[in-house]
């Protein structure tokens, strides 16, 4: 295999200390005229956790796990990491790759679904980073949405099973399944995928497959982390509203499965582990939150299998029908411009 090829983990980035929070949030919302008062309200979420988002630490762990799996699998690709909104920035990483003689890159984004924020915006940011890196910037091929890959499904199924087992024995078998993902504007959701509406359909498919792996066909899909003006419609129902509805309907317990997130983000820590958990306690509803894939061995093996195809010069096809390496022209295009946040991202 040519030594001019490499693997690139692309993520959102996050602050790693109190002094990073406001600069990071200004990066995220650049060009959108979001007032500092709104950013300060979001910054308060970070203050609960010492001003640190978990996402960078999780990326470091994932990079280490990928490097170990590559070595065990005989995949001779150096592993790099670049973020869209915080250090290490994508442009800086691409400059380093160019200096290292890298010409071809397979990029894996920490977002599994189709929408402007979760797919096309990553492509846009990669191209901006390449332009900033100069004429020697490597060519980058981004792996398409991988929500349907068995390794992704299996990681969530196992995590949901562990979460259910953690509930009190008297209620665990009766626990309702609620799957969550980052809410996005209705208009963005309508533009997702080649024929529109892919984001919700893909989430529903993953929810159905995970539920089937747990032996049930009964589940609900809810959303979290809504932002933006109240007058702009976003996907719902909100997770807290869903929990309230379930409690009123006589639910005995709930397993919340954050299928919209590859790793633990601030949205998972605050919107689920703080706010949704508080709602569940107030309702007297036992709740367990499933883990994200993170460094699950099957999930890491999935990444390795896709990278191995690239290293061998084959198309990077994702099993189950989401094939080809590059998104179709105009796929997930959205007329609304850059959102303040989106699936698998942000404050």
N, C-alpha and C positions, 0 to 999 in steps of 0.2 A: 504494500500500500504506500502511496506517495506520502512523504512526511510533511507536505504542505497543507494538509487537511487538519481540522480541529472541530471540537464540540463546544458550543456556547450555550450556557444556561442564561436565559433572559428573564428577569423578574422586574417587579415594580419598585423595589427599594423601600426603605423606611428609616426613620430617625433612630439613632443609637445613643441618645442622651438628650437631656432637656434643652440644650442650646441648639440642637438640630431641628426641633419640632416645627417652629414657625418657618424657617427657611425651606424645609421639606414641603410643608403645606403650600407655600408660595410656588414652589416648583410644580406641584401637582395641579394647581389651579391657574397656572400662568396663562395670560391672555383672556381670562374669563371675568375679570373685574370682580372677583369675589372679595367682599370687604374683610378687613382684618378682624372685625367683630365676629364674623361667621367662623373664620379660621381659629380664633381664640376659643370658641365653643367646642370645636373639634379637638383642639390641642388639649382641652381639659380631659378628654378620654385618655390621652397619652400620659397625662400627669398621674393617673391612677396606677400606672405601671412604670413610674420613674422616668417618663419621657422616652421610653424605649419600645419600638415595635419589635415583635419577634421575628419578622420576616427575614432580615439579614442573617440572623443566627441560623435560621432554618435553611437558608440557601447555602451557608457554609457547610452545614451538616449534609445537605443533599450533594454538594460538589464532592465532598469526601467519600460519600457512599457510591457515587457514580464512578469516581476514580478507582475505587476498590473493585467494583464490579467489572469495569473495563479491564483491569489487570487480570482478574480471574477468568474473564471470557476471551482474553487474547485480542482485545480491541485496542489498536495502537493509535489512539486519538488523544492529544492533550486536551484538558478540560479548562475552559475559561468561564468567567461569570461577569455579566454586565447588567446594570439596572437602568430603568427608564427615568427615575426621578431622584435617585440618591447614589452616593458612592457605593461601589465602583460604577461610575457612569458608563453607558454603552460606548460612547465615543472614545473614552479613555481606554476601554478594553480593546476596541477595534484598532486603535493606534498601537497598542502593545502587541496585538496579534500580527499586524503588518510588520512591525519591527522584528518579530520572531520568524518572519518568512512565511506566515500562514496566508494561503491564497483562497482556500475553499473552506466554508464553515457550514455545519449543520446546527441550526438554532432550535432549542427546545424552550418554549415559553411556559411559565408556571400558570397557565390558564388553558382549560381543556375544551372550551365551547366556542361557538360562532356568535360573534356580535362585533360591533365596531370596537368597543373597549377591550374585549377579550381576545380579539384576533387581528383585525385590520389595523388597529392603532399600534400594535406591536410591529407590524410590517412597516408602518409609516416611521416609527421611531428608529427602527433598524436602518432605514434608508437615510434618515437625517444624521444618524451617527456615522454611517459610511461616508456621507458627504463631508462631515466635520473631520473625519480621519484622513481625508485626502485621497489622492489618486492611487495610492498603494493599498487602500482598504480592501480587505478580502471580500470575495463574493459570498453572500449569505443566503442559505436556503432554510426557510422556517418550516418545521413540521406542522402540518395542518392539525385542526382540532382532533384530539385523541380520546374524547369522552367515551367512545364505544370500545376502546381496547379492553380485552379481558383483564389485563393487569390493573387497570384503573378501577374497573367494576369490582374485582375481587378484593382490592384494598379496602374499599368502602363497605363491602359486605361483611368482611371480617371485623372491621371496626364497629359497625352497627351491632353485630352479634355480641361483641365484648361489652358495648354500652348497655345493651338490653340485659345481659347477665349481671351487670352491676346494680340493677334496680332491686328493691326488696322482693324477695321470693314470692310474696303473696300477690304481687301485681305485675311481675315482669312478663308473664305469658299473655297478659291482656294489654300490654303497652301499645299505644298507637305510634305509627311511624310518621314523622314529619321531616321532609327533606327541605333544605334551605339553600338559597343562592343569593348573590348580590342582586338587588333590584336594579333595573335600568329604565329609562324613559320608554313609554309605550312606543313612541316613534322609532327609537333605536331597535327595540325588539322586533317591530314589524319589518325592519330592513335587514335583519340578520339572516345569513345564509343565502344561497343562490336564488331561492324563490320566496324568501321572506319568512319570518316566524320561526326560524330554526332554533333560536336560543331556548324558548319555552319547550319546544318539541324535544330537543336534545336532553334538557333537564328531566323532562317527564320520562324519556326512555331510560335514562340512568336510574331514576327512582324506581321505575317498574322492574328493572333487572335486579337491582339490589334487594328490593322487597321480595321478589321471587326467590332469590338466594336465601332469604330468611324464612321462606315457606308461607308467604302471604301475598295476596293481590290487593290488599287494602292499605292505602297510604295517602298522604297529603303533601302538596308542594306549596311552600310559603317562601316569602322573600324578606330580605333584611337590608339594613344599611342604606335606606333611601336617602337621597340628598337632592338639592335643587329646590326651586320655587314650589310652594304648595299647589299652585294653580296648574303646574305641569303634571299630567298623568304619568305615573310610574307603575310598574308591575306590582301586584299584590296577590293575596293578602299579606300583610306584615306578620312576621312570626309571632309577635305578642298577641295580635288579634286572633291568629289561628289557635294559639294556646287557650285563649279565653273562650273561644267557640267550642273547642274540644271539652274543656272543663264543664261548660254549661250543658253539653250533650252527654255528660256522665263518664268521660274518660277517666281511667284509673291511673294511668301513667303515660309518659311520652318519651320516645327516643328521638332526639333531634340529630339529623345527619346532614352536615354541611357540604353537600355534594358540589357546591360551586367553588370550593377552595381546595387547592392542592396541598397547602400547608396552613399553619395557624397564622392568620393575619390579625391586625387590630380589630377588624370587624368581627372575627370569631371570638376574640377575647372580650371585647366590650359588648357587642350586640347580642351575643349568645350567652357567654359565661357570666356576664353581669346583668344586662337588661332582661333578656329572656328568662334567665334563671330566677331573677327577682319576680318577674310576672308569675312564673310557675309556683314559686313559694307562696306568693300572695293568694294564689288560687288553691293552694293545698294539693298541687298536682306534682307528683314525683317526676323528675325529669333527669335524663342522662344524655350527655352530648357525645356523639361518636367522634373519634379522632379523624384527622385528615390523613391522606396517604403519606405525606412527609417522606421518610426514608424506608417505608414498607418495602421489604425485599422484592416482592412481586412487582411493585411499581417501579423500583429501580431497574429490575430486570427488563421491564417494558422499555424504559429509556435506552438501555443497552441494546436491545434487539433492533430498535429503530436506528440507532447510531451505527450499528454493525452493517446494516444495509447500505447506508451512505458510504461507509468506509470501503465497502466492496464494490461501489459504483452502481448499485441498484436503486430504483425508485424507492423513496421512503414512504411506503404504503402503510397506512394504519388499518389493521384487520377490521372487518365488519362493514366495509363499504365506504369509509372515509379515506379515499385513496388519493394519491398524487402529492407532490411535495409543496406545490405552490397554490395559493388561493386563486380562484377564477377572477378575471378583471371585474371590478365593481362589487365583488362579494362583500356583504356586510357594510356597504357604503351607507353613510348616514348624513343627512343634510343639517343635523343639529349642531355640528361642530364638536369640539372636544368637551366631554363632560367633566364635571369636577371629580368624579370617581366612577368606577365601573366594576364589573365582575372580576373577582380575584385581585382587586387593587385597593389602593387608596386609603384615605383617612377614615 
